[in-house]
Amino acid sequence: MRYLRALTSGQAGSVTIWGIGLTLVIAAFAGVVIDTWRVFAERQDLAGMADAAAVAGATAIDLEHLNNTGEVILDPALAEERALTYLEHQDGWNDDIGHSVAGSLDGAGITVILEADIEFTLLGPLLPGEDPLHVTITAFASPNVIVP
């Protein structure tokens, strides 16, 4: 009996310390995984919105110019209006998403730029004072003319 007490007398509480340390390591790893997944998901949502808005804008063909010259170009003002209307009707759209929509002056296409700041959720307490992750997505579309 004295032998067992001698072996364990200096190790009281070491399992608790190891358990707390292991829990913190697992929590930090889970935070990295979840926040990384969330950043990728939000980036994918923004990319989908930007791509679809650019395609919506690329449907704004200047019909008067087409009828007069046979050349397919965009009406820049109508293209921008269609892209913005598309964005405003999306479920994930909010005022925190910065946006820029510009039809090219020569009518060749439309560019949609979306920007968002993504806050860290689980890693926030581990990274106090850290700036949010800034994501910028750029999409370009132009009318596709198929000549038979």
N, C-alpha and C positions, 0 to 999 in steps of 0.2 A: 504494500500500500504506500509506504514512504517513497518507494521507487517511482510510482505513478505520479505522486504529487511533485516530485522533483522534476520530472519531465515536462509537466504542464504548468508549473508555477510561473514561468516567465512569458508565457504565451497567451495570457488571459486577454481577450478582446481583439486578438489579431484577425480572427475570422470576420468580425464586424467591420474592421477597417478595410479588409480585402473586399468584402461585400459592398461597402459604400463606394469604394474606388471602381469596382467593376460596374456598378450601376451607373456611375457618372460617365464612364467610357461608353457604355451602351447607349445612354441617353444622348451623348454628343454625336455618336455615329448615326443614330436614328434622326437627329436633327439635321445632319448633313444630307442624308438620303431624302428625307421628306422635303426640305427646302429646295434641294436640287431638282427634284421631281416637279415641284410646284413652279419653279422658274421655267423649266422646259415646257410645261403645260401652258403657262400663260404666254410664253413666247410663241408657241404653236397657235394659240387662239388669235394673237395679234397678227401673225403671218397670214392666217386664213382670212381674217377680216380685210387686211390690206390687199391681198391678192384678189379677193372677190370685189372689193370696191374699185380696184383698177380695171377689172374686166367690165364692171357695170359702167364705168366712165368711158371705156373704149367702144361702147355701143352707140355713143353720141356722134354719129356721122353727120357731117355738114351736108345735108341733102341738096341744098341750093348749089353748092360748089360741085357736088357730084353730077347734078343734072347739067350744069353749064360746061364742065370740063371733062367729066368722066374720071376724075381723080378722086380717090377715097382719102379724105382727111377728116379729122375730128373738129367739132365745134368746141373750142376750149372751155367756154363758159358753161355750155350744156354738159360737157364731160365732167367738169368739177361739180356741178350741181347733182348729177346722177351719183357720183362717187360719195359725196357727202350725205345724200339722202339714204344711200345704202348703209353707210356706217351708222347713221342715227337710228336705224331700225334693227340693229343687232342687239341680241340679248346681253352680251358682255360689254356693250358700249357704255362709257360713263365720262364725266367731265375730267377725270384724272388722266385720261389718255390724251396726250398731246398729238396733234395731227396737222398735216400739211398736204394739201391736194393741189396739184398744178398741172394743167394741160399745157403741152408745149405750144409755143407761139406758131410754129409751122404746121400744127395739127397732126404731127406724127404719132403722138401718144400722150399718155397721162401717167403721172408719177404720184403715188400715195405714200406718205411717210407717217408712221405711227410710232409714238414714244411713250414709254411707261416706266415708272419706278416701282420695283417689286421689293417690298419689305420682307425681311427675314422673320419667320414666325418662331420656330423652335430654336434657331440659333441666335435670335435677338438678345436673350439674356446672357449668352456667352460672348457676344460681341457688342458690348454697350458703346453707344456713340458711333457705331458704324453706319455709313451712308447706305441707303437702299441700292439695290442693283438696278442700273439703268439699261433698258432694252430699247433698241431702235430697229424698226423693220421698214424696209423700202421695197415697194412693188412698182413695176412698170408694165403697162399694157398698151398695145396699139391695135388698130383694126387689122384683122387678118383677111387679106384679099386672096381668094382662090381663083386663078384664071383657068378656065376649062381647056 
